[in-house]
Amino acid sequence: MERTTDPATPLTSPRLLPWPSPDGKPSYLLTDSGGGYASRLADEMEATQLATGADVLGLARAVLDDVTSPYTEVRYAGLRLAECLTDALRVAESRGLRLTEDADGTDVTERGRPA
């Protein structure tokens, strides 16, 4: 990969975005800082996805706790829960990937391990 920025500026690893590409594959953001427009948009999207997941979970519990809930409602709740879980797992993966590197590019997973 060719660097197009100032070589004195450390390039961080690609950020997994909280939405897939149009063909369903993971989308990544290449940036030198976490404060750009796309990074802020991704942060807001992650927060929205997690909040939506919490809301859907609360609504789904009511349906799932009621033994008289119709099959279609249970199925709908399950489908929405699966969508929210997919989003939450993508957010967790993205945040986990960002935790493995320090701002200076040092692998923090090696730090603190016994020698």
ChimeraX attribute file (.defattr): number of C-alpha atoms within 10 A of each C-alpha:
attribute: neighborCount
match mode: 1-to-1
recipient: residues
	/A:1	3
	/A:2	4
	/A:3	7
	/A:4	6
	/A:5	11
	/A:6	9
	/A:7	8
	/A:8	6
	/A:9	10
	/A:10	14
	/A:11	17
	/A:12	17
	/A:13	16
	/A:14	15
	/A:15	19
	/A:16	21
	/A:17	23
	/A:18	26
	/A:19	18
	/A:20	14
	/A:21	11
	/A:22	8
	/A:23	6
	/A:24	8
	/A:25	9
	/A:26	13
	/A:27	14
	/A:28	16
	/A:29	13
	/A:30	14
	/A:31	17
	/A:32	15
	/A:33	12
	/A:34	14
	/A:35	11
	/A:36	11
	/A:37	9
	/A:38	14
	/A:39	17
	/A:40	12
	/A:41	14
	/A:42	19
	/A:43	17
	/A:44	12
	/A:45	16
	/A:46	22
	/A:47	15
	/A:48	12
	/A:49	21
	/A:50	17
	/A:51	14
	/A:52	15
	/A:53	21
	/A:54	14
	/A:55	12
	/A:56	17
	/A:57	18
	/A:58	11
	/A:59	13
	/A:60	18
	/A:61	12
	/A:62	12
	/A:63	19
	/A:64	16
	/A:65	10
	/A:66	10
	/A:67	9
	/A:68	8
	/A:69	12
	/A:70	11
	/A:71	9
	/A:72	9
	/A:73	13
	/A:74	17
	/A:75	13
	/A:76	13
	/A:77	20
	/A:78	17
	/A:79	12
	/A:80	15
	/A:81	18
	/A:82	13
	/A:83	14
	/A:84	21
	/A:85	16
	/A:86	15
	/A:87	20
	/A:88	20
	/A:89	13
	/A:90	19
	/A:91	23
	/A:92	14
	/A:93	16
	/A:94	18
	/A:95	15
	/A:96	12
	/A:97	14
	/A:98	16
	/A:99	13
	/A:100	14
	/A:101	16
	/A:102	12
	/A:103	14
	/A:104	10
	/A:105	12
	/A:106	11
	/A:107	12
	/A:108	13
	/A:109	11
	/A:110	11
	/A:111	8
	/A:112	7
	/A:113	7
	/A:114	5
	/A:115	4
